[in-house]
Amino acid sequence: MWITRDVRPGRQDEKLLNVILRTTREHRYNKRVRVSVRVVIIRHAEVDFCWSRRCTSEMFDSECRKYDLSPIRNALYDIPQTIYQKIYVSELSRSHDTAKILFPGGEYSESGLINEVPLKSSLDTKMNIPLWFWNLTGRLQWLFNCRRQAEGRRQTIERAKEFAESLGNDDMEVAVVTHGFYMHTLLQEMKKAGFRMTKSSVKFKNGEYVIAEK
């Protein structure tokens, strides 16, 4: 807000003060919104795999392993076009293959810190149980850090925090090709690390992305 709009002769000092205040205000604003690092977090492309609608515990565990080894389906995804100084992929092939489509010829930095949260059957049974049961109970066990699952929520938070903090404050554009379930924990830890997010989602679609700035 201007101190005065009256800039008649004899009030030049006030006019000068207005200019100084406006310049200072603009400087503070530019300093406040300055972005030092921008990270585009992307869920991998759709995997070419068909899950059984019902399965035993042994079948479910087998299908989880097969899913991790399956190829992706070729598709076009709309992501921000820029020069990325760093492109991170997980240790899983669907992350690598997605990066090859999105950033052909790029150099990829592999990190186990952004792997998907592993999933296995929640109990041993020879009954054919609906797929949704295995997904739901397995993730509930993850939530409560049950030892039957290979990784609990506590461990996922630890590695997500480590990755978020590793991004640092250097001026750069970064792409991270990761996984849907893990993305929720990663985004939470990035917020704690000072990043601002463009959006959030209950379930990220294949190829969907979130922009994080700091």
Secondary structure, DSSP 8 states (H G I E B T S, - for coil): --S-S---TT-HHHHHHHHHHHHHHHHHHHHHH--SEEEEEEE---B-----SEE-HHHHHHHHHHHHH--B---------S--SEEEE-SSHHHHHHHHHHSTT---EE-GGG-------SS---S-EEHHHHHHHHHHHHHTT-TTSSS-HHHHHHHHHHHHHHT-S-SEEEEEEE-HHHHHHHHHHHHHTT-EES---SS--TT-EEEEE-
